């Protein structure tokens, strides 16, 4: 999507809430003596994880919070996006008419369109996130437009947003599996620690992989049928016409 336009694509999502309860996980134990988890625990609040993910590099920005309301999410997101933009190359602003056409087309797709400024910045980033009411905040969307960030809402970018959910599952499993945090701060420290470890050697997320190759081989083993999207697993022989049958019978008699 954004790669074809030379834009940086980032996904934003929130995970949680996570309770202060024992989390199941794998462990090495003697056969017949599985690890036991306490059945008593104290509900001592919850924590959430704000996530900003860059699939092309695998880098992830996270922040553990006890509330993901706009007053918490928006300041954090602005600070992270501003830092990311500082590291991106400058985009030429020669074709101002084309830039306005892109912004105008995006504006028409909004249920609640925002006013575009007279001088529009060049596009530098695509931000893909949920179609939540807070994400349509006029103040937040205006800030994004002023900084050249084009927000795309689900379901348009749903497949990209799934990547953010994938990295969240990885971090949650690494940070909480087999743990029993007693406070929301303990949950936050675990999740932020594994995110820092992930960023030391991140894994880029790309489309395709082994699953796509298996689907491609499967399609190659099937025979497409005309007139529909159906397939057959072996060639379908055409029935012999009466003329062909007569010719075969003549060959046998001779």
N, C-alpha and C positions, 0 to 999 in steps of 0.2 A: 504494500500500500504506500507507505511513506518513502520506502527505499527508492521506488521508481521516480518519485518527485525530488529526491535528494533531501528529504526531511528526516529528522530524528523522531522515531516512534517510541513513545513511553505509555505505559499502562498504569492506571491508578485504581486501587481497590482497598477495601477495609475488610479485615478478618476478625472474627470473634462474635460475641464475647467468650472469653475463656475463664472458667471458674477455678477457684482454689480447691481443686479436688484431685485425687490420685488419677494419673493418666496411665493407661495400659501401655506396655512396651515389652520388647524382647530382652531376654537376659540368659546368661549361661548358668544353668543350675544342674546339680546331680540328677540323674534319671529317677523319677518317682518323688522328687522333692521340688516341686515348682515354687517359684518365688511368690510370696503372699503379699497382698496389698491390704492396708488397713481399711476396715469397713466404716470407721468413724472419721469424720473430718468436719471442719468448721467452714461454713460459707462466709468468706471474708471479703466479698467484693469480686469484681471481674475486671478483666483487661482486654483491650483490643489492639490490633496491629494495623497501622497505616502503612501502605505499601506503594512504592513507585518503582516500576520495573522496566528495564531496557532490554528487550529480548535479543537485539543484535549483539550486545556485548555480554549479557548475563548479569550486569550490575543491578543491584537492588538497593533502594533507599527505604529504610523502615523507621518507624517511631512507635514505641509502645505507649498507649494512653489508656486512661480509664473511661474516656468519653470521646466519641468521634463526631461531635456536633460541629457545625460550621465554624464556630468560634475557635475550635481547636484545629480542625482540618485545614481550613483556608490559609491561616498564617504559616503553618508548616509547609503546605504545598507551594505557596508563593516563594518561600525561602529556598526550597529545594530546586524548584524550576529556575529561579534566577541564577542559582549557582551553576546549574547545567547549561543554561544559555551562555553564560560567560565562557564556557569551554568549547562552544560550537563555533565553527567558522562563520564569518560574516557572509550574508547573502546579498548579492547585487540587487539594487533597487531600480534598475534601468527601465524595465517594462512595468510601469505603474498601472497601466490599463489592464494588463493581464492579472496583476495582483488583485485589483478591485473586482474583476470578474469572478475570481475564485471566492473571495470573501462574500460577494453578493449571492453567489450560488449557495454557499453554506448558510447565509442568513435566511434565504427562502425556505430552507428545510427545517427551520426551527418552529416549534409550536408558539413560542413567545419570542419573536425576533428582538434583538438588541440593536440599538443605533450604532452604526459604524462611524468612526471618526473621519474627518475630511482627509487626513493624511494617514493612510494605512501602512503599517510596517510590512516588510516582506515575510513570507511564511518561513518559519524555521523549525517548527516542531508540530507533531500530531500528538494530542493527548486523548487517550481512549479511556473512558470510564463509564460507570453505571448511569442509567437514566433516572437518577434520583432528583428530587425537587431541589435539594441544596446545591446540586451541581449546575442548576440553571439559574443560580443567583445572579442578578444583574451586575452586582459589584464584582463578583468573581469572574464572570464571563468577560466583562469589560476589561479587566486586568489582563486576562489571557490574550484578548485581541490586541491590546496595546503592545504586548510583548511578542507578537507574531506567533502565538500558539493557537492552533486550530483545535478546539475540543470536538470530539466525535463521541456520540452517545450510542449505547446499545439500543437495538440489536444490530446497528450498522457495523460496529467493530467488535461484536460478541466473540468471534473466534480469537481475536487478539487478546481480549480481556481474559479469556480462559488461561492464557499463559501466566497472567498475574496470579490467578488462583492456583496454578500448578506450583509456582515458586513458593506461594504461601503454604501449601501442603507440605512441601519439603522442609521449610523452616519450622513449621509447627511440629512435625514428626521428630525432627532433630532436637528441638528445644524442649519439648514437653513429654515425649514418650518415656515412660518409666519414672517420671518425676511426680512429686507431690508438693507443688508450691503452696506455701501457706499464706502468702500475701500477693496482691496484684503486682507489687514491685518485683517479687520473685519471678512472676510470669514474664514481666517486661524485660528483666535482665537476661533471662534465658533466651528469649526470642531475639533480642538485639545482639546478643553475643554470637549466636549462630549466624546471623546475617553478616556480622563483621568477618567471621570465618569464611563464609561463602564468597564474599567480595575479594578475599585474598587470591582466590583462583576460581573465578566464576565460569560457568558453563553457558555459552550462548544457546538460545532456543531458536531452532530453525524449523521451517515447514518440511515435512517429508519424513525421512528416516526409514527404519526397518518396516514399520507398519505400511507406509506408502509403497515400498517395494513389493510387499506381499500382495497388496491390492492390485498393483500393476501386473504382477505375474498371474494373478487370478483372472484379470481381464484378458490377458493374452491366451489363457487356456480355454476361453469361451468363444463361441461363434455367435456373432451378432445376427439378429433376425431383422429383416426389413419390415418397416411399417410400425415398429414399436421399440421400446427400450429393452425388450426381453433378449435373453441369450440362451444358447444351447451348448452343452459340454462336448458335443461331437457333431461333425458335419451331418447335415440332413440330406439323404440321397433323394434325388428327384425321381418320381415314378416314371417307368418306361412307357412311352407312347405305344399305341397299337402298331405303328409302322416299325418301331424298334423291335417289338416282340416278333412281328412277321419276318423281319430280316434275320433275327437270331434263329428262328425256326427253320428258315431256308438254309442257313449255314449248317445246322445240325443234320438236315436231311441229305445234304451233299457230302 
